[in-house]
Amino acid sequence: MTAIAFDTLRFAGHLTSAGVPENQAKAQTEALTEALSGADRELATKNDAAALRLEMREMEHRLTIRMVGIAFAQTTLTVALLGLMLKLLVS
């Protein structure tokens, strides 16, 4: 995973130059640093997206096979029932 680059000194400098008291700027900088420290563990990478895409294709393939099987079974059952009905009507 790639770490998120964050210049804490520059961030605090922007806050203080905007009129934020130094102790508040320091506290906000520390809070943001802490929040960003775990962010790289939760961000998806290109490899994560590629793996998910592959998994979805595999799931789609398995689902397609199941749907074809169900359609075949339905057709077989329908033909069998029509044959049975025809036998009952003829006899």
C-alpha positions in Angstrom: 0.0 0.0 0.0 1.1 3.5 -0.7 1.2 6.0 2.2 -0.6 9.3 1.8 1.9 12.2 1.7 1.0 14.8 4.2 3.1 17.8 5.2 2.1 18.5 8.8 4.3 21.6 9.2 2.9 23.2 6.0 -0.7 22.3 7.0 -0.2 23.9 10.5 1.4 26.9 8.8 -1.6 27.4 6.6 -3.9 27.3 9.6 -1.9 29.7 11.7 -1.5 32.1 8.7 -5.3 32.0 8.3 -5.8 33.1 11.9 -6.2 29.8 13.7 -4.5 29.9 17.1 -1.3 27.8 17.2 -2.6 25.3 19.8 -5.7 24.7 17.7 -3.7 24.4 14.5 -1.4 21.9 16.3 -4.5 19.9 17.5 -6.1 19.9 14.1 -2.9 18.8 12.4 -2.5 15.9 14.9 -6.1 14.8 14.4 -5.8 14.9 10.6 -2.4 13.0 10.8 -4.0 10.3 12.9 -7.0 10.0 10.6 -4.8 9.7 7.5 -2.5 7.2 9.2 -5.0 4.4 8.7 -6.4 5.6 5.4 -3.9 3.8 3.2 -5.1 0.4 4.7 -8.6 1.1 3.6 -8.0 2.5 0.1 -8.4 0.1 -2.9 -5.4 -0.2 -5.2 -5.5 -1.0 -8.9 -4.6 -4.6 -8.0 -7.6 -4.8 -5.7 -9.8 -3.5 -8.5 -8.4 -6.0 -11.0 -8.8 -8.9 -8.5 -12.4 -7.9 -7.9 -13.1 -7.6 -11.6 -11.7 -11.1 -12.2 -13.8 -12.5 -9.3 -16.9 -10.8 -10.7 -16.2 -12.3 -14.2 -15.8 -15.8 -12.6 -19.1 -15.3 -10.7 -20.8 -14.2 -13.9 -19.5 -17.3 -15.7 -20.8 -19.6 -13.0 -24.1 -17.9 -13.0 -24.4 -18.2 -16.7 -23.7 -21.9 -16.6 -26.4 -22.3 -13.9 -28.9 -20.4 -15.9 -28.3 -22.5 -19.0 -28.7 -25.6 -16.9 -32.0 -24.4 -15.4 -33.3 -23.5 -18.9 -32.3 -26.9 -20.2 -34.1 -28.6 -17.2 -37.2 -26.4 -17.8 -37.3 -27.3 -21.4 -36.9 -31.0 -20.6 -39.6 -30.9 -18.0 -42.0 -29.0 -20.4 -41.4 -31.6 -23.2 -42.0 -34.5 -20.8 -45.2 -32.9 -19.4 -46.5 -32.2 -22.9 -45.7 -35.8 -23.9 -47.6 -37.1 -20.8 -50.6 -34.8 -21.6 -50.6 -36.1 -25.2 -50.6 -39.7 -24.0 -53.4 -39.0 -21.7 -55.5 -37.3 -24.4 -54.9 -40.1 -26.9 -55.8 -42.9 -24.6 
